[in-house]
Amino acid sequence: MPLSPYNQHLHDEAKKQQKLCKDWLILLMGQSREKPATKEILRNEAIKRWGVSKGAFDKAWIGAIETTGNHHWYQSSPRRKVRRQDA
């Protein structure tokens, strides 16, 4: 059953936002072998920029990794230790 014009518009907009997100991730992955931030931070940035859902981000993330061949981005980044400063 075809989508109503309104639902088709929403679907098309969501796909466009997901593509923008994927293109951004491809750019980041191509610039550096190291992740500039954790996946969670990048997801939050994408949600803020394009309003993508968590699921749409995850699809874009996987697509960008497969497109770039940077399979190490599937792995978690090592957590940075926070240094406590004693007063």
C-alpha positions in Angstrom: 0.0 0.0 0.0 1.5 3.3 -1.0 2.2 6.0 1.6 0.0 9.1 1.8 1.6 12.2 0.4 2.3 13.5 4.0 3.8 10.2 5.1 5.9 10.0 1.9 7.2 13.5 2.7 8.1 12.5 6.2 9.8 9.3 4.9 11.8 11.3 2.3 12.9 13.9 4.9 14.1 11.2 7.3 16.1 9.5 4.5 17.6 12.8 3.6 18.6 13.5 7.2 20.1 10.0 7.5 22.1 10.6 4.3 23.5 13.9 5.6 24.5 12.1 8.8 26.2 9.3 6.9 28.1 11.7 4.7 29.3 13.6 7.8 30.4 10.3 9.4 32.2 9.3 6.2 34.0 12.7 6.3 35.0 12.2 9.9 36.2 8.6 9.3 38.2 9.7 6.3 40.0 12.4 8.1 41.4 10.3 10.9 42.0 6.7 11.8 41.3 7.7 15.4 37.8 8.5 16.5 37.5 12.2 17.4 34.8 11.3 20.0 32.8 8.4 21.3 29.9 7.0 19.3 27.6 8.4 21.9 29.0 11.9 21.6 28.8 11.8 17.8 25.3 10.4 17.9 24.2 13.3 20.2 25.8 15.8 17.8 24.0 14.2 14.8 20.7 14.3 16.6 21.3 18.0 17.4 22.3 18.8 13.8 19.8 16.8 11.8 17.2 15.5 14.2 18.0 11.9 13.2 16.7 9.2 15.4 19.0 6.9 17.3 18.2 4.1 14.9 18.8 6.3 11.9 22.2 7.3 13.3 23.1 3.6 13.9 22.2 2.8 10.3 24.3 5.8 9.1 27.2 4.7 11.4 27.2 1.2 10.0 26.9 2.5 6.4 29.8 4.9 6.9 32.0 2.2 8.4 31.3 -0.2 5.5 31.8 2.6 2.9 35.2 3.7 4.3 36.4 0.3 5.3 37.3 1.7 8.8 36.1 -1.4 10.6 38.0 -0.5 13.7 35.3 2.2 14.4 33.1 -0.7 15.4 35.3 -1.1 18.5 34.8 1.0 21.6 37.3 3.8 22.1 39.5 3.4 25.1 38.1 5.5 27.9 40.2 8.5 28.9 41.1 8.6 32.5 39.9 11.8 34.2 42.5 13.2 36.4 41.4 14.5 39.8 42.8 17.7 40.9 43.1 17.9 44.7 42.4 21.3 46.2 
